[in-house]
Amino acid sequence: MVDVVVKHNGKSYNVNLTQDATTDELFTKLNSETGVPIKSMRIIFNGKQISKDSTQTISQSGICSGSKIMLLGKKYDPAQALLVETKYIKLLDELDGVVKGHLDKTLQPEALKSMEKRSKGVNEELQRILENLDSVSILEDQTEIRNKRKSVVSQVSKIMDQNEDYINKINQYRQHYL
């Protein structure tokens, strides 16, 4: 058996694997221990990132008993979608203020550029949320969890569509009024 210590977010996890275990098995084990989706994991050992290559054994990666590994990545947090939605709502209010003339005309081009950039950042965050949701394994008999995931995916997709409309509104305002 190979006993390794994995550090993640200030916590230590003791992980036991067989000598011939693949790195794929290591990622799976860390997923069950930490809750971090495999797709968002980065494992660092001796200053190098461990490959997710399913054919490579942990011993081929240089991992042996007593090795210390650092795990990078975040657990999926449903509150993320709500935080991103809040950012989107603030952007809407900001554009509304510009359209209503609450900002000097000379400052509008820079403000619109900033809003567009932040809006694209919102879409990137939403895309990461969808990727994390996609990487969560749900068993056939976990219908309630499956339904909740479906609901969150629908909500995130709706916000992404609205955000695209927002970017289009920014561009339309630029074309017509600036």
C-alpha positions as CSV (number, residue, x, y, z in Angstrom):
1,M,0.0,0.0,0.0
2,V,1.1,3.6,-0.7
3,D,0.1,6.1,1.9
4,V,0.1,9.7,0.8
5,V,-0.9,13.0,2.4
6,V,-3.0,15.3,0.3
7,K,-3.3,19.0,1.2
8,H,-6.3,20.9,0.1
9,N,-7.7,24.3,1.4
10,G,-5.7,24.0,4.6
11,K,-6.9,20.5,5.4
12,S,-4.9,17.2,5.2
13,Y,-6.3,14.0,3.8
14,N,-4.6,10.6,4.2
15,V,-5.1,8.6,1.1
16,N,-4.2,4.9,0.7
17,L,-3.7,3.4,-2.7
18,T,-2.1,0.3,-4.1
19,Q,1.4,0.6,-5.7
20,D,-0.1,-0.2,-9.2
21,A,-3.0,2.3,-8.9
22,T,-3.3,4.7,-11.8
23,T,-3.4,8.4,-11.6
24,D,-7.0,8.1,-12.7
25,E,-7.7,6.1,-9.5
26,L,-5.9,8.8,-7.5
27,F,-8.2,11.5,-9.0
28,T,-11.3,9.4,-8.3
29,K,-10.2,8.8,-4.7
30,L,-9.5,12.5,-4.1
31,N,-12.9,13.3,-5.6
32,S,-14.7,11.1,-3.1
33,E,-12.5,12.4,-0.2
34,T,-12.7,16.2,-0.9
35,G,-15.8,16.6,-3.1
36,V,-13.7,18.5,-5.8
37,P,-14.9,17.5,-9.3
38,I,-12.2,15.7,-11.2
39,K,-12.5,18.1,-14.2
40,S,-11.5,21.0,-12.0
41,M,-8.7,19.2,-10.1
42,R,-5.0,20.0,-10.4
43,I,-2.6,17.7,-8.5
44,I,0.9,19.0,-7.8
45,F,3.7,16.7,-6.7
46,N,7.3,17.8,-6.4
47,G,6.5,21.0,-8.2
48,K,4.9,19.4,-11.2
49,Q,1.3,18.8,-12.2
50,I,0.3,15.1,-12.3
51,S,-1.3,14.0,-15.5
52,K,-4.9,12.7,-15.6
53,D,-3.6,10.0,-18.0
54,S,-5.5,6.9,-17.0
55,T,-2.7,4.5,-18.0
56,Q,0.0,6.1,-15.9
57,T,0.5,4.5,-12.4
58,I,1.2,6.6,-9.4
59,S,4.6,5.0,-9.0
60,Q,5.5,6.1,-12.6
61,S,4.6,9.6,-11.5
62,G,7.1,9.3,-8.6
63,I,4.5,9.1,-5.9
64,C,5.5,6.7,-3.1
65,S,4.5,6.1,0.5
66,G,5.0,9.3,2.6
67,S,4.6,11.6,-0.4
68,K,2.9,14.9,0.1
69,I,0.6,16.1,-2.7
70,M,-1.2,19.4,-3.1
71,L,-4.7,19.4,-4.6
72,L,-5.9,22.5,-6.3
73,G,-9.6,23.0,-7.3
74,K,-12.9,24.1,-5.8
75,K,-15.9,22.1,-4.8
76,Y,-19.1,23.0,-6.6
77,D,-21.1,25.4,-4.5
78,P,-24.7,26.1,-5.6
79,A,-24.4,29.6,-4.1
80,Q,-22.0,30.4,-6.8
81,A,-24.8,30.7,-9.3
82,L,-26.6,33.1,-7.0
83,L,-23.5,35.3,-6.6
84,V,-23.0,35.4,-10.4
85,E,-26.6,36.3,-10.9
86,T,-26.2,39.2,-8.4
87,K,-23.3,40.5,-10.5
88,Y,-25.4,40.3,-13.6
89,I,-28.3,42.3,-11.9
90,K,-25.8,45.0,-10.8
91,L,-24.6,45.2,-14.4
92,L,-28.2,45.7,-15.6
93,D,-28.7,48.5,-13.1
94,E,-25.5,50.1,-14.3
95,L,-26.5,50.0,-18.0
96,D,-30.0,51.4,-17.0
97,G,-28.3,54.3,-15.3
98,V,-26.2,55.1,-18.4
99,V,-29.2,54.8,-20.8
100,K,-31.2,57.2,-18.5
101,G,-28.3,59.8,-18.8
102,H,-27.0,59.5,-15.2
103,L,-23.4,59.4,-16.5
104,D,-21.7,62.2,-18.4
105,K,-21.4,61.4,-22.2
106,T,-17.6,61.7,-22.1
107,L,-17.4,58.9,-19.6
108,Q,-19.9,56.6,-21.3
109,P,-17.5,54.8,-23.8
110,E,-15.2,53.7,-21.0
111,A,-18.0,52.7,-18.8
112,L,-19.6,50.6,-21.5
113,K,-16.3,49.0,-22.3
114,S,-15.9,48.1,-18.6
115,M,-19.5,46.7,-18.4
116,E,-19.0,44.6,-21.5
117,K,-15.7,43.2,-20.1
118,R,-17.4,42.3,-16.7
119,S,-20.3,40.8,-18.5
120,K,-18.1,38.5,-20.4
121,G,-16.4,37.6,-17.1
122,V,-19.9,36.7,-15.8
123,N,-20.4,34.3,-18.7
124,E,-17.0,32.7,-18.1
125,E,-18.0,32.1,-14.4
126,L,-21.3,30.6,-15.5
127,Q,-19.6,28.3,-18.0
128,R,-17.3,27.1,-15.2
129,I,-20.4,26.4,-13.0
130,L,-21.9,24.3,-15.9
131,E,-18.6,22.4,-16.3
132,N,-18.5,21.6,-12.6
133,L,-22.2,20.5,-12.6
134,D,-21.4,18.3,-15.6
135,S,-18.5,16.6,-13.7
136,V,-20.7,15.6,-10.7
137,S,-21.5,11.9,-10.8
138,I,-25.1,11.1,-9.9
139,L,-26.3,7.5,-9.5
140,E,-29.5,6.4,-11.2
141,D,-31.5,6.2,-7.9
142,Q,-30.6,9.8,-6.9
143,T,-33.5,11.4,-8.8
144,E,-33.9,14.3,-6.3
145,I,-30.3,15.3,-6.8
146,R,-30.6,14.9,-10.6
147,N,-33.7,17.1,-10.6
148,K,-31.9,19.8,-8.5
149,R,-28.9,19.7,-10.9
150,K,-31.3,20.1,-13.8
151,S,-32.9,23.1,-12.2
152,V,-29.6,24.8,-11.5
153,V,-28.4,24.1,-15.1
154,S,-31.7,25.7,-16.4
155,Q,-31.2,28.7,-14.2
156,V,-27.6,29.2,-15.2
157,S,-28.4,28.8,-18.9
158,K,-31.2,31.4,-18.6
159,I,-28.8,33.8,-17.0
160,M,-26.2,33.2,-19.7
161,D,-28.9,33.9,-22.4
162,Q,-29.9,37.1,-20.6
163,N,-26.3,38.1,-20.3
164,E,-25.8,37.7,-24.0
165,D,-28.8,40.0,-24.6
166,Y,-27.2,42.5,-22.2
167,I,-24.0,42.5,-24.2
168,N,-26.1,43.1,-27.3
169,K,-27.8,46.0,-25.6
170,I,-24.5,47.6,-24.8
171,N,-23.4,47.3,-28.4
172,Q,-26.7,48.7,-29.7
173,Y,-26.4,51.7,-27.3
174,R,-22.9,52.3,-28.5
175,Q,-23.9,52.3,-32.1
176,H,-27.0,54.5,-31.7
177,Y,-25.9,57.1,-29.1
178,L,-22.1,57.3,-29.2
